[in-house]
Amino acid sequence: LNATAVFRITKAVLDQMVPRGEGALCNVGSAAGNMPIPNNSTYVFTKAGVNTFTESLHYELKSTGVHCTLLAPGPVREAVVPDEEKTIVDKVVPDFLWTTYESCAKDTLAAMRRNKRRVVPGPLSKAMDVVSTYTPRGWLSPLMGRFYEQMGEA
């Protein structure tokens, strides 16, 4: 459903935008969609699809007047969460690594105005983006798998 819905909605809006020769589209993928992550395979499967689909469209739409941007965030929330209300992710990811909704939205709108292919807001997302680009998957995947295994135990 996650990948199918993105495809269908994207097609529906592009069917209107492309003939008009203008518009902007932003699909929400994830920084996690850039790497294999054991213990989180279904999530990374759908997000990797959204990431590559959207980035491919960015290039396909270059001469149409329609902008296409991928938003690939990591953890986003509005405020520090009290201990008794923390989710598994809140417990594992330190507060300083989160980005706010407002910051994420500002970065995304700025990227869309400039027709950037991808926007990666927040410190953890940026770090994941760099690490997934330059670290061999044979090293990275087991580390990420252990991290996500801990999240399941938290």
HUUR-V961721 format. One record per pair of residues at least 4 apart in sequence whose C-alpha atoms are under 8 Angstrom apart, sorted by the first residue. I is the first residue (numbers start at 1). J is the second residue. D is the distance in Angstrom with one decimal. If there is no record, write none. Layout:
# HUUR-V961721
i=I j=J d=D
i=I j=J d=D
This chain:
# HUUR-V961721
i=1 j=5 d=5.7
i=2 j=6 d=6.5
i=2 j=46 d=6.2
i=3 j=7 d=6.3
i=3 j=46 d=5.5
i=3 j=47 d=7.7
i=3 j=49 d=6.6
i=3 j=50 d=6.4
i=4 j=8 d=6.2
i=5 j=9 d=6.0
i=6 j=10 d=5.9
i=6 j=27 d=7.5
i=6 j=50 d=7.2
i=7 j=11 d=6.1
i=8 j=12 d=6.2
i=9 j=13 d=6.3
i=10 j=14 d=6.0
i=10 j=25 d=7.8
i=11 j=15 d=6.0
i=12 j=16 d=7.0
i=13 j=17 d=6.2
i=14 j=18 d=5.6
i=15 j=19 d=7.1
i=16 j=20 d=6.7
i=17 j=21 d=6.1
i=17 j=22 d=5.7
i=17 j=23 d=5.5
i=17 j=66 d=6.7
i=18 j=22 d=6.5
i=18 j=23 d=7.7
i=18 j=64 d=6.1
i=18 j=65 d=7.3
i=18 j=66 d=6.4
i=21 j=64 d=5.5
i=21 j=65 d=4.8
i=21 j=66 d=6.3
i=22 j=64 d=7.2
i=22 j=65 d=4.7
i=22 j=66 d=4.8
i=22 j=67 d=7.7
i=23 j=65 d=6.9
i=23 j=66 d=4.7
i=23 j=67 d=6.2
i=24 j=66 d=5.5
i=24 j=67 d=4.5
i=24 j=68 d=5.8
i=24 j=69 d=7.9
i=24 j=112 d=7.0
i=25 j=66 d=7.6
i=25 j=67 d=6.1
i=25 j=68 d=4.8
i=25 j=69 d=6.3
i=25 j=112 d=7.9
i=26 j=68 d=5.8
i=26 j=69 d=4.8
i=26 j=70 d=5.7
i=26 j=71 d=6.6
i=26 j=112 d=7.5
i=27 j=50 d=7.2
i=27 j=54 d=6.6
i=27 j=68 d=8.0
i=27 j=69 d=6.7
i=27 j=70 d=5.3
i=27 j=71 d=6.1
i=28 j=50 d=7.3
i=28 j=51 d=7.9
i=28 j=70 d=6.1
i=28 j=71 d=4.8
i=28 j=72 d=6.2
i=28 j=73 d=7.9
i=29 j=33 d=6.9
i=29 j=47 d=5.0
i=29 j=48 d=7.2
i=29 j=50 d=5.3
i=29 j=51 d=5.2
i=29 j=70 d=6.6
i=29 j=71 d=5.9
i=29 j=72 d=4.9
i=29 j=73 d=7.3
i=30 j=34 d=7.7
i=30 j=47 d=5.7
i=30 j=48 d=7.7
i=30 j=51 d=7.2
i=30 j=71 d=7.1
i=30 j=72 d=4.0
i=30 j=73 d=5.1
i=30 j=74 d=6.3
i=31 j=72 d=4.9
i=31 j=73 d=5.5
i=31 j=74 d=5.6
i=31 j=120 d=7.3
i=31 j=125 d=5.6
i=31 j=126 d=8.0
i=31 j=128 d=6.3
i=31 j=129 d=6.1
i=32 j=37 d=7.7
i=32 j=44 d=6.0
i=32 j=47 d=7.2
i=32 j=48 d=7.8
i=32 j=74 d=7.3
i=32 j=128 d=7.4
i=33 j=43 d=7.8
i=33 j=44 d=4.8
i=33 j=45 d=7.0
i=33 j=46 d=7.6
i=33 j=47 d=4.6
i=33 j=48 d=4.0
i=33 j=49 d=7.7
i=33 j=51 d=6.6
i=34 j=44 d=7.8
i=34 j=48 d=6.1
i=34 j=51 d=7.8
i=34 j=129 d=7.3
i=34 j=132 d=6.3
i=35 j=44 d=7.5
i=35 j=48 d=8.0
i=35 j=132 d=5.9
i=35 j=137 d=7.4
i=35 j=141 d=7.3
i=36 j=41 d=7.3
i=36 j=44 d=6.9
i=36 j=137 d=7.4
i=36 j=141 d=5.7
i=37 j=41 d=6.0
i=37 j=44 d=6.9
i=37 j=141 d=5.6
i=37 j=142 d=7.7
i=37 j=144 d=5.6
i=37 j=145 d=5.3
i=37 j=148 d=7.7
i=38 j=141 d=6.8
i=38 j=142 d=7.2
i=38 j=144 d=7.0
i=38 j=145 d=4.3
i=38 j=146 d=7.9
i=38 j=148 d=7.4
i=39 j=145 d=5.8
i=39 j=148 d=5.9
i=39 j=149 d=6.0
i=40 j=44 d=6.4
i=40 j=145 d=7.7
i=40 j=148 d=6.8
i=41 j=45 d=5.9
i=42 j=46 d=6.5
i=43 j=47 d=6.2
i=44 j=48 d=5.6
i=45 j=49 d=6.4
i=46 j=50 d=6.4
i=47 j=51 d=6.0
i=48 j=52 d=6.2
i=49 j=53 d=5.8
i=50 j=54 d=5.9
i=51 j=55 d=6.2
i=51 j=70 d=6.5
i=51 j=72 d=7.5
i=52 j=56 d=5.9
i=53 j=57 d=6.2
i=54 j=58 d=6.2
i=54 j=68 d=6.9
i=54 j=69 d=6.8
i=54 j=70 d=5.8
i=55 j=59 d=6.9
i=55 j=68 d=7.7
i=55 j=69 d=7.1
i=55 j=70 d=6.4
i=55 j=117 d=6.1
i=55 j=118 d=7.2
i=56 j=60 d=6.3
i=57 j=61 d=5.9
i=57 j=68 d=6.6
i=58 j=62 d=6.4
i=58 j=67 d=6.8
i=58 j=68 d=4.8
i=58 j=69 d=6.6
i=58 j=117 d=5.9
i=61 j=65 d=7.3
i=61 j=66 d=6.1
i=61 j=67 d=7.0
i=61 j=68 d=7.4
i=62 j=66 d=7.2
i=62 j=67 d=7.4
i=67 j=112 d=7.0
i=67 j=115 d=5.4
i=68 j=112 d=7.3
i=68 j=115 d=6.7
i=68 j=116 d=7.7
i=68 j=117 d=6.7
i=69 j=111 d=7.3
i=69 j=112 d=6.0
i=69 j=115 d=6.7
i=69 j=116 d=6.0
i=69 j=117 d=4.8
i=69 j=118 d=5.3
i=69 j=119 d=7.2
i=70 j=117 d=6.2
i=70 j=118 d=4.5
i=70 j=119 d=6.2
i=71 j=108 d=6.7
i=71 j=118 d=5.9
i=71 j=119 d=5.1
i=71 j=120 d=6.3
i=71 j=121 d=8.0
i=72 j=118 d=7.1
i=72 j=119 d=6.2
i=72 j=120 d=5.1
i=72 j=121 d=7.3
i=72 j=125 d=7.4
i=73 j=104 d=7.8
i=73 j=119 d=7.9
i=73 j=120 d=5.5
i=73 j=121 d=5.6
i=73 j=122 d=7.1
i=73 j=125 d=5.6
i=74 j=98 d=7.6
i=74 j=121 d=7.6
i=74 j=122 d=7.1
i=74 j=124 d=6.2
i=74 j=125 d=4.6
i=75 j=97 d=7.7
i=75 j=98 d=5.4
i=75 j=99 d=6.6
i=75 j=124 d=7.5
i=75 j=125 d=7.6
i=76 j=98 d=5.6
i=76 j=99 d=4.9
i=76 j=100 d=5.5
i=76 j=101 d=6.1
i=76 j=104 d=7.7
i=77 j=98 d=6.8
i=77 j=99 d=6.4
i=77 j=100 d=5.1
i=77 j=101 d=6.0
i=78 j=99 d=7.8
i=78 j=100 d=5.0
i=78 j=101 d=6.0
i=79 j=100 d=7.4
i=80 j=95 d=6.5
i=81 j=85 d=6.4
i=81 j=86 d=6.0
i=81 j=90 d=7.6
i=82 j=86 d=6.4
i=86 j=90 d=5.2
i=86 j=91 d=6.1
i=87 j=91 d=6.3
i=88 j=92 d=6.4
i=88 j=151 d=5.9
i=88 j=152 d=7.4
i=88 j=154 d=5.7
i=89 j=93 d=5.9
i=89 j=151 d=6.6
i=90 j=94 d=7.2
i=90 j=95 d=7.7
i=91 j=154 d=7.3
i=92 j=151 d=6.5
i=92 j=154 d=7.6
i=93 j=97 d=6.8
i=93 j=98 d=7.7
i=94 j=98 d=7.4
i=97 j=122 d=7.2
i=97 j=123 d=5.6
i=97 j=124 d=5.3
i=98 j=122 d=6.6
i=98 j=123 d=7.1
i=98 j=124 d=6.9
i=99 j=103 d=6.6
i=99 j=104 d=6.7
i=99 j=121 d=7.2
i=99 j=122 d=4.9
i=99 j=123 d=7.3
i=100 j=104 d=6.1
i=101 j=105 d=6.0
i=102 j=106 d=6.1
i=103 j=107 d=6.2
i=103 j=121 d=7.6
i=104 j=108 d=6.1
i=104 j=121 d=5.6
i=104 j=122 d=7.3
i=105 j=109 d=6.1
i=106 j=110 d=6.1
i=107 j=111 d=6.2
i=107 j=119 d=7.1
i=107 j=121 d=6.4
i=108 j=112 d=6.1
i=108 j=119 d=6.2
i=108 j=121 d=7.8
i=109 j=113 d=6.2
i=110 j=114 d=6.5
i=111 j=115 d=6.1
i=111 j=116 d=5.1
i=111 j=117 d=8.0
i=111 j=118 d=7.4
i=111 j=119 d=6.3
i=112 j=116 d=6.0
i=120 j=125 d=5.9
i=120 j=126 d=5.9
i=120 j=129 d=7.7
i=121 j=125 d=6.2
i=121 j=126 d=6.7
i=122 j=126 d=6.2
i=123 j=127 d=6.2
i=124 j=128 d=6.1
i=125 j=129 d=6.1
i=126 j=130 d=6.3
i=127 j=131 d=6.0
i=128 j=132 d=5.8
i=129 j=133 d=6.2
i=130 j=134 d=6.3
i=131 j=135 d=5.5
i=132 j=136 d=7.9
i=132 j=137 d=7.7
i=132 j=140 d=7.6
i=135 j=139 d=7.1
i=135 j=140 d=6.3
i=136 j=140 d=6.3
i=137 j=141 d=5.5
i=138 j=142 d=7.2
i=139 j=143 d=6.9
i=140 j=144 d=6.2
i=141 j=145 d=6.0
i=142 j=146 d=6.3
i=143 j=147 d=6.4
i=144 j=148 d=6.2
i=145 j=149 d=6.0
i=146 j=150 d=6.2
i=147 j=151 d=6.4
i=148 j=152 d=6.4
i=149 j=153 d=6.5
i=150 j=154 d=6.1
